[in-house]
């Protein structure tokens, strides 16, 4: 991937939050039908064009998301079943 292609993908992912995805027109094959999927994770931007003739796919690392915060999960407490079987 060239530096220009990396810059294009970063620009398309600008303003996205962690685990947000969107579909856009692919700048690599220029088909114009929202064929490029971009997903932003806390540390990567993942992208994939769904045109077989294009083949643009990959991930760009080292990208930080400003507002990322790891959510804590509620602890699971099992309860006995009290209904009729």
BELVEN-V882497 format. One record per pair of residues at least 12 apart in sequence whose C-alpha atoms are under 8 Angstrom apart, sorted by the first residue. I is the first residue (numbers start at 1). J is the second residue. Records with the same first field share a line. If there is no record, write none. Layout:
# BELVEN-V882497
I=J ; J
This chain:
# BELVEN-V882497
5=28
6=60
8=27
9=47
10=45
13=38 ; 39 ; 40 ; 45
16=40
17=40 ; 65 ; 67 ; 68
18=40 ; 41 ; 42 ; 65 ; 67 ; 68
19=39 ; 40 ; 41 ; 42
20=39 ; 40 ; 41
21=37 ; 38 ; 39 ; 40
22=37 ; 38 ; 39
23=35 ; 36 ; 37 ; 38
24=36 ; 37 ; 38
26=49
28=54 ; 56
29=54
35=49 ; 50 ; 51
36=48 ; 49 ; 50
37=49 ; 50
41=65
42=63 ; 64 ; 65 ; 68
43=61 ; 62 ; 63 ; 64 ; 65
44=59 ; 60 ; 61 ; 62 ; 63 ; 64
45=59 ; 60 ; 61 ; 63
46=58 ; 59 ; 60
47=59
